[in-house]
């Protein structure tokens, strides 16, 4: 009797306990998605040039720098030797710089011109061989100073006419070492038909101690789009 009561009680208890459901599978976690890191393209280096990038070379009819010692160099009262003599720099100095860097992004031919510094004589003048100027001619150069030289100068262009008289009618170009190099593209049409000695001039503006003035690629460019009129 006790056994029957035991089975009945066990049956009754088991019937009252809710059946356990089987665990349901959960959705697997999504696989991580990796975004590709873009490859950085290194910009090309700034180009450098073995020679100055003269885009007008085909139409340049005269380069001053290689002809430097065919010019007559003077200060305001004395002749200056070419090439210059370092021990005589106080009376003025000139030198041809061949494919110099000058802290520019290219190499270039240039003229180093140092005006007289001794207090008795001033300035520096270089009169180049006589040339006939045409209406399409332009004087071109980049005006600068030697790197690290605290110069303060005025560049200008003059000429000797066919009678040997000196003329300086053109604008002057002041330059200070704190400025960017100055580009000059000056028309020479007022001299068209004349045979003249173009003259490069540098004057100091204050203390001349570091006035190491540089004409970068001074030249005469003949504009192909301009025609010299026929008389």
C-alpha positions as CSV (number, residue, x, y, z in Angstrom):
1,X,0.0,0.0,0.0
2,X,2.8,2.3,0.8
3,X,4.5,1.5,-2.5
4,X,1.4,2.4,-4.5
5,X,1.1,5.6,-2.6
6,X,4.7,6.4,-3.4
7,X,4.3,5.8,-7.1
8,X,1.1,7.9,-7.1
9,X,2.8,10.7,-5.3
10,X,5.9,10.6,-7.6
11,X,3.7,10.5,-10.7
12,X,1.7,13.5,-9.4
13,X,4.8,15.5,-8.7
14,X,6.4,14.8,-12.0
15,X,3.2,15.8,-13.8
16,X,3.2,19.1,-12.1
17,X,6.8,20.0,-13.1
18,X,6.8,21.7,-16.5
19,X,8.9,19.9,-19.1
20,X,12.2,21.5,-19.9
21,X,12.5,22.7,-23.5
22,X,15.6,22.0,-25.5
23,X,17.9,25.0,-25.9
24,X,17.3,26.9,-29.1
25,X,20.4,27.7,-31.2
26,X,21.3,31.3,-31.2
27,X,22.3,33.3,-34.3
28,X,26.1,33.2,-34.6
29,X,27.8,36.6,-34.1
30,X,28.5,38.3,-37.4
31,X,32.0,37.9,-38.6
32,X,34.0,41.1,-38.2
33,X,34.3,43.1,-41.4
34,X,37.7,44.7,-42.0
35,X,37.9,47.9,-44.0
36,X,41.1,47.9,-46.1
37,X,43.4,50.7,-45.1
38,X,44.0,52.9,-48.2
39,X,47.6,52.9,-49.4
40,X,49.0,56.4,-49.2
41,X,50.6,57.7,-52.4
42,X,53.7,59.6,-51.7
43,X,53.7,62.8,-53.7
44,X,56.6,63.1,-56.2
45,X,59.6,65.2,-55.0
46,X,59.9,68.7,-56.2
47,X,61.8,68.5,-59.5
48,X,65.3,69.9,-59.7
49,X,67.1,70.9,-62.8
50,X,70.7,70.6,-63.9
51,X,70.3,73.8,-65.7
52,X,67.9,76.7,-65.4
53,X,64.5,75.9,-66.9
54,X,64.7,78.6,-69.5
55,X,61.5,78.2,-71.6
56,X,62.7,81.1,-73.8
57,X,66.1,79.7,-74.7
58,X,65.2,79.1,-78.3
59,X,64.4,82.7,-78.8
60,X,67.2,84.2,-76.7
61,X,69.7,86.0,-78.9
62,X,72.3,87.0,-76.2
63,X,73.4,85.7,-72.8
64,X,75.3,88.2,-70.8
65,X,76.9,85.9,-68.2
66,X,79.3,83.9,-70.4
67,X,80.4,87.2,-72.0
68,X,81.2,88.8,-68.6
69,X,84.9,89.4,-69.2
70,X,84.3,90.9,-72.6
71,X,82.5,93.7,-70.8
72,X,84.3,96.8,-69.4
73,X,83.7,96.9,-65.6
74,X,84.2,100.1,-63.6
75,X,83.1,101.7,-60.4
76,X,82.4,105.5,-60.3
77,X,86.1,106.2,-61.0
78,X,88.3,103.1,-61.5
79,X,88.5,100.1,-63.7
80,X,87.6,96.7,-62.1
81,X,89.4,93.6,-63.3
82,X,87.5,90.6,-64.6
83,X,87.4,88.2,-63.1
84,X,87.5,90.1,-59.9
85,X,90.3,89.9,-57.4
86,X,89.2,88.9,-53.9
87,X,91.8,91.2,-52.3
88,X,90.4,94.2,-54.2
89,X,86.8,93.6,-53.4
90,X,86.4,97.0,-51.7
91,X,86.8,98.7,-55.1
92,X,84.2,96.4,-56.7
93,X,84.1,92.8,-57.8
94,X,82.6,90.7,-60.6
95,X,82.5,87.0,-61.2
96,X,80.9,84.5,-63.5
97,X,79.0,81.9,-61.6
98,X,78.6,78.7,-63.7
99,X,75.5,76.7,-63.0
100,X,75.3,77.9,-59.5
101,X,72.6,76.7,-57.1
102,X,72.0,80.0,-55.1
103,X,69.3,78.3,-53.1
104,X,67.1,78.3,-56.2
105,X,65.2,75.1,-57.3
106,X,67.5,74.8,-60.3
107,X,71.1,75.5,-61.4
108,X,71.8,78.7,-63.4
109,X,74.5,80.8,-64.9
110,X,74.7,84.1,-63.1
111,X,76.8,87.2,-62.5
112,X,78.0,88.2,-59.1
113,X,78.4,92.0,-59.0
114,X,79.6,93.7,-55.8
115,X,79.6,97.5,-55.9
116,X,82.6,99.5,-54.5
117,X,82.7,99.6,-50.7
118,X,85.7,101.7,-49.9
119,X,83.8,105.0,-49.5
120,X,85.8,106.8,-52.2
121,X,84.1,105.1,-55.2
122,X,80.7,103.7,-55.5
123,X,78.5,101.4,-57.6
124,X,79.6,98.9,-60.3
125,X,79.0,99.2,-64.1
126,X,79.5,96.6,-66.7
127,X,79.3,97.8,-70.4
128,X,78.9,94.9,-72.7
129,X,79.9,94.7,-76.4
130,X,77.8,96.7,-78.8
131,X,74.7,95.1,-80.2
132,X,72.0,96.2,-82.6
133,X,68.6,96.2,-80.8
134,X,65.4,95.1,-82.5
135,X,61.8,96.1,-81.6
136,X,61.0,92.6,-80.4
137,X,63.9,92.5,-77.9
138,X,63.4,92.2,-74.2
139,X,65.9,92.3,-71.3
140,X,65.2,89.4,-69.0
141,X,66.9,88.4,-65.7
142,X,66.2,87.2,-62.2
143,X,67.5,89.6,-59.6
144,X,68.8,88.1,-56.4
145,X,71.5,88.2,-53.8
146,X,74.0,85.5,-52.7
147,X,72.5,83.2,-50.1
148,X,72.9,84.4,-46.5
149,X,74.0,87.9,-47.7
150,X,72.0,90.7,-46.1
151,X,72.1,92.9,-49.2
152,X,70.1,96.0,-50.0
153,X,70.8,97.2,-53.5
154,X,69.3,98.7,-56.7
155,X,69.8,97.0,-60.0
156,X,69.4,99.0,-63.2
157,X,70.1,98.9,-66.9
158,X,71.7,101.6,-69.0
159,X,73.6,101.9,-72.3
160,X,76.3,103.8,-74.2
161,X,74.9,105.1,-77.5
162,X,76.8,105.1,-80.8
163,X,78.5,108.4,-79.8
164,X,79.8,106.9,-76.6
165,X,77.4,108.9,-74.4
166,X,76.0,107.1,-71.3
167,X,72.2,106.9,-70.9
168,X,70.2,105.5,-68.1
169,X,66.5,106.2,-69.0
170,X,65.0,102.9,-67.7
171,X,63.3,102.2,-64.4
172,X,65.6,101.0,-61.5
173,X,64.8,97.8,-59.7
174,X,65.5,97.9,-55.9
175,X,66.0,94.6,-54.1
176,X,66.3,93.6,-50.5
177,X,67.5,90.2,-49.3
178,X,64.2,89.7,-47.4
179,X,62.3,89.6,-50.7
180,X,61.7,86.8,-53.2
181,X,63.9,86.9,-56.3
182,X,62.7,89.6,-58.7
183,X,61.9,88.6,-62.3
184,X,62.5,91.3,-65.0
185,X,61.1,91.3,-68.5
186,X,61.8,94.8,-69.8
187,X,61.1,95.8,-73.4
188,X,63.9,97.4,-75.3
189,X,61.8,98.7,-78.2
190,X,62.8,102.3,-77.5
191,X,66.3,101.3,-78.7
192,X,65.1,99.6,-81.8
193,X,67.5,100.1,-84.7
194,X,70.2,101.5,-82.5
195,X,73.6,99.8,-81.9
196,X,74.3,100.3,-78.2
197,X,76.4,98.9,-75.3
198,X,74.0,97.7,-72.8
199,X,75.3,98.2,-69.3
200,X,74.4,96.4,-66.1
201,X,74.5,98.6,-62.9
202,X,74.3,97.8,-59.2
203,X,74.2,100.5,-56.5
204,X,74.1,100.0,-52.8
205,X,71.2,101.5,-50.8
206,X,72.7,101.6,-47.3
207,X,75.6,99.6,-45.7
208,X,77.4,98.0,-48.6
209,X,79.2,95.4,-46.5
210,X,77.1,92.4,-47.8
211,X,75.8,93.8,-51.1
212,X,76.6,90.6,-53.1
213,X,74.2,91.2,-55.9
214,X,73.4,88.5,-58.5
215,X,72.0,88.7,-62.0
216,X,70.6,85.2,-62.7
217,X,70.6,84.4,-66.4
218,X,70.6,87.9,-67.7
219,X,69.8,87.8,-71.4
220,X,68.1,89.4,-74.5
221,X,65.0,87.6,-75.5
222,X,63.6,88.2,-79.0
223,X,59.8,87.8,-78.9
224,X,58.8,85.6,-81.9
225,X,55.3,87.2,-82.1
226,X,56.7,90.7,-82.7
227,X,58.1,91.8,-86.0
228,X,60.6,94.5,-86.5
229,X,59.0,97.0,-88.9
230,X,60.7,97.4,-92.2
231,X,61.7,101.1,-92.9
